[in-house]
Amino acid sequence: MINLFVKTERQKIWLEKLYKLETKLKENAARTDELAIFPKDNIQALVDLGYTSITLPEVYGGAGLKVYDMVLLQETIASFDGNTGLSIGWNLGVVGDLFEKQSWEEDQLAYFAQEVKNGALVNRSVSEAITGSPARGGRPGTTAILKDGSWIINGRKSFTTASPVLTYFLTSAWIEVKQKIGFFLLHKDLDGLSIDETWDVISMRGTGSHDLVLENVTVNESKLVELPDKPSGKYNGWMLHIPACYLGIAQAARDYAVRFANEHTPNSLTGPISQLPNVQQHLGEIDLKLTQARHLIYSVAEAYDDETRRDLIINDIEVAKHTVTNAAIEVVDKAMRVVGAKSLGRANPLQRYYRDVRAGLHNPPMDDMTISRLAKSAIENVKNESVIQA
């Protein structure tokens, strides 16, 4: 099914490279979940492949892949192992967004591009226990104070995905002297920077989304790399790595259910359960959901990559995330209905898929914010039409 969305030779080449890692990633997936360990070997294999710099523009020495390419490849990785997919997806998305917006000074971008080419991994560190999701507008409790030409940063960040292997933490902090939120590029080896291994959950157990602890971390003034005038309120297209991950997990659940239906033959039947109308109903509904979700996310990614259409699909990015993640939950649920009680066995991957896709509800943007934004857009559009007609 996914071949329909492969459009370029470069995409084919990268898919071939990833499929060489399929066995490795799948074999590690159950152990990663069972022991709640970060899949360092998987991530290193992707680093060695050069995959972690695919969203770095060609002018900076990267592969220059776009959002559509990323979605295609991320869906594939997540079908092998969701924890690996989500973890590496954040790095790809942050790099893609940074160099697309060009919001840093050129010398900073050039330096960071070289780091990325050399295998450095990055994620934004923005969530905090006291503020919840930063998308809801809370001011970070993390602070940055300028003293003697250096920034002194204190605070604690939660949900820092891939923290065990990150080289850089792009960290938000409140700057009192500027009355603004700024972002600091912090290297993992800085004094006072540590990881508190707090990640103990039932979904995406291997993403290493621990707390980042900052105790008098001191950096020079150049490490303040972003000082936005105000939050944009928009989700960028690189965030589509999130629904792409859950789409991949749902595809893995679908594939397992279809194989099971074709192979499982209880002695009450003369053939496999795939001949039963109720099983076929579930399988048909599964493929219906996947087809709808896949066409939506790829069409939105394609529109985002077209700069002449990008400003028209901001709500569509949120809609894609909402639709795909909720569809993934439905797909895995139906797959479990096909397999029956066997799907609840700890050795059965479906129970892992079921837990993992639930995590998608708690990745940004949240469903309620998407619905609210759509409603407000509809109201404003009608108001604007009324003014024009008047």
Secondary structure, 3 states (H helix, E strand, C coil): CHHHHCCCHHHHHHHHHHHCCHHHHHHHHHHHHHHCCCCHHHHHHHHHHCHHHCCCCHHHCCCCCCHHHHHHHHHHHHHHCHHHHHHHHHHHHHHHHHHHHCCCCHHHHHHHHHHHHCCCCEEEECCECCCECHHHCCCCCCEEEEECCEEEEEEEEEEECCCCCCCEEEEEEEECCCCEEEEEEEECCCCCEEEECCCCCCCCCCCCCEEEEEEEEEEEHHHEEECCCCCCCCCCHHHHHHHHHHHHHHHHHHHHHHHHHHHCCCCCCCCCHHHCHHHHHHHHHHHHHHHHHHHHHHHHHHHHHCCCCHHHCHHHHHHHHHHHHHHHHHHHHHHHHHHHHHHHCCCCHHHHHHHHHHHHHHCCCCHHHHHHHHHHHHHHHHHHHHHHHC
